[in-house]
């Protein structure tokens, strides 16, 4: 429980978390970048950013399919 409290007080901003999540969606990440992310990112921010990125990804795919089918 103490580890979770300490992890939630990490100093990386939400913007840095979004950047890390977008790199993860892209699938390219250096090991040093991954290690830096795991030591600095707030796990709550990671979950929220992942959900936001997933929703944006799904909506984008739906819009692409809708535009192709409508043509």
Residue pairs with C-beta under 8 A, 6 or more apart in sequence:
4 43
7 42
7 43
8 42
8 43
8 44
9 42
10 39
10 40
10 41
10 42
11 40
12 37
12 40
12 41
12 42
12 45
14 45
14 48
14 49
16 40
16 41
17 41
17 42
17 45
17 46
17 49
18 49
18 52
18 53
20 33
20 37
20 41
20 46
20 49
21 46
21 49
21 50
21 53
22 53
23 29
23 33
25 53
25 57
